[in-house]
Amino acid sequence: MADEGFKRKLTAILSADVAGYSRLMAEDETSTVKTLAIYREVVASLINQHRGRVVDSPGDNIFAEFYSVVDAVQCAVAVQNEIQVQNAELPNNRRMEFRIGINLGDVIDEEDRIYGDGVNIAARLEAMADPGGICVSKTAFDQIETKLPLGYEYLGEQSVKNMPKPVGAYRVLMKPDAAGKVIGEKRFLGKFSRKMALATIIFLVIIAGGSIGWNIYLQQLKNIEPASLEKMAFPLPDKPSIAVLPFVNMSGDPKQEHLVDGLTEEIITALSIVKNMFVIARNSTFTYKGKPIKVQQVAEELGVRYVLEGSMRIAENHIRISAQLIDAIAGHYLWAERYDRDLKDIFAVQDEITKKIITTLQVELTMGEEARLVEKGTKNLDAYLKALQALNYIYQMKIEDNVLARKACEEAIALDPDFARSYHTLGWTHLMDVYLGATESPKKSIIKALELAQKALALDSSLSFPHRLLCNVYTMMRHYEKAIEEGEKAIALDPNSADANVHFARTLIFAGRSEEAILLINKAIRLNPFAPTWYYQLLGNAYCVTDQYDEAITACKKALNIQPDNLFAHIFLAVAYASLSNEDDASNEVKEILRLNPKYSVKYFGMTFNYEDKTDKERIINSLRKAGLPE
């Protein structure tokens, strides 16, 4: 090339583009173009301030060069910080995040334009960067390692399109507490004395753990304070106990939250079927979502020994999932894994994480559990997310949310007619119509729920969820023997399911076995310490049936603290107050009942709350009359 008269030089190249630009344009071209124009000016100004120059800016890309790698990286950090400030003024779905790649390389300089492999590598590094993040090549890293108050994560040798050799890459860690750290096995070993390095190498060889460097870096990065057995909110179970924290959405796109949450929920669901484990319910672990928490705190508040945490990044059709299993009592990581896969392989990653947890904790599986761990409901991500969305709507226990839940289920079935979960969730919407007084024909709604539960089981007989639905349906039909049989099946298939225990408890209340129901609900609250409102509302029901009215008031108030518009909590609070002759409070509760459902009456309560013991039923109905509920 030199013979052809090209001028060459060594320079630092910065390449930046907008993450999710196509989505932004598809949703609102005008706003996207305006925002991009403003942000281009911001970036160009910062490049100029750091002694660089913009070489080209096609589409949403910006290429710049700097004589100094230090200047280039300082500029990139300034850009990301300023863009973050600018984005704070925009709605989440309109925020524009840049990915930045930086390389130090040899380029061809021709009429103020630069070309060559040095530029191409910068562009490839940009594609490796996270939205709002910076990725630098090894050649650039070697110049800045000790010169800037930043940290770095070694990503290894990356294969780069159209490059004959892999390129070493580093992620720039901009948080203050990362300053001075170089994460990754390769860099980690270089910081030790020769003696310690040799000992570490021997250790690695002995355990033959390909991911040990990743584990060691995590222990360096995050100092875990051991959880205290004395501070545990509950005694530790006599089996491996675990809380799966909601995975963090690293994509910068709020629309991906359902998919990331779904990953967490599937791992919890899979672990819950293993009878030799103790698994905290989703409802409790998701209370930590988006909050800065310590593993020690989680373990102590939920009463568990092990905690799983992780993150997920989604870029087009690619996912990067990281997961770490922590022994909170010992205060160290048991393992950490990273999975770089196509989006369509997300269910396979869920399986791998679940099986690795079970193997690490040395939990023995039955043949049935092994078989059920590999079964999948659907490969259609959109159908899966619709079903998950529907379940979240149902848990709100409101008429309007129940309508949305049914719509989401129907959309899921249209996307995948063989997805069993969609049918039993749709069945729940019909049963909720009965509970909420939102159906003109309770009988037809109950029959529809029955048919949908049976349809779900015909598609997948291994599921616990349809048995829970049948348990409730048969209870409504006053077929208590069948209901109890279905409730027992649901718990046998999903022994760690707090919800399965509570659904069965509900049946026992109506079957005249409320004392047993109270035990089951309290067991469920142990599995789900931050229990949802309906646990406490049912507990209030059981306490009312057993004449424990003070306990009923406490339980119903807990339900209303979680969800002030819980119709059933107000109903049993009215029963408890009236039974204790607290007429004013009972009357106030009736007002709340009628505010939530102006058509609610004593007659409707009698139709939908079918206590087998007629004495129990009459006593509660008389309390509602005494409270002032219309006939």
Secondary structure, DSSP 8 states (H G I E B T S, - for coil): -GGGT-EEEEEEEEEEEEETHHHHHHH-HHHHHHHHHHHHHHHHHHHHHTTEEEEE--TT-EEEEES-HHHHHHHHHHHHHHHHHHHTTS-GGG--EEEEEEEEEEEEEETTEEESHHHHHHHHHHHHS-TT-EEEEHHHHHHHTTTSS-EEEEEEEE--TT-SS-EEEEEEE-SGGGTT-EESHHHHHHTS-HHHHHHHHHHHHHHT-TTHHHHHHHHHH-------GGG-SS---SS-EEEE---EE-SS-GGGHHHHHHHHHHHHHHHHT-TTSEE--HHHHGGGTTS---HHHHHHHHT-SEEEEEEEEEETTEEEEEEEEEETTTTEEEEEEEEEEEGGGHHHHHHHHHHHHHHHTT----HHHHHHHH--S-S-HHHHHHHHHHHHHHTT--HHHHHHHHHHHHHHHHH-TT-HHHHHHHHHHHHHHHHHT--S-HHHHHHHHHHHHHHHHHH-TT-SHHHHHHHHHHHHTT-HHHHHHHHHHHHHH-TT-HHHHHHHHHHHHHTT-HHHHHHHHHHHHHHSSS--HHHHHHHHHHHHHTT-HHHHHHHHHHHHHH-TT-HHHHHHHHHHHHHTT-HHHHHHHHHHHHHH-TT--HHHHHHH---SSHHHHHHHHHHHHHHT---
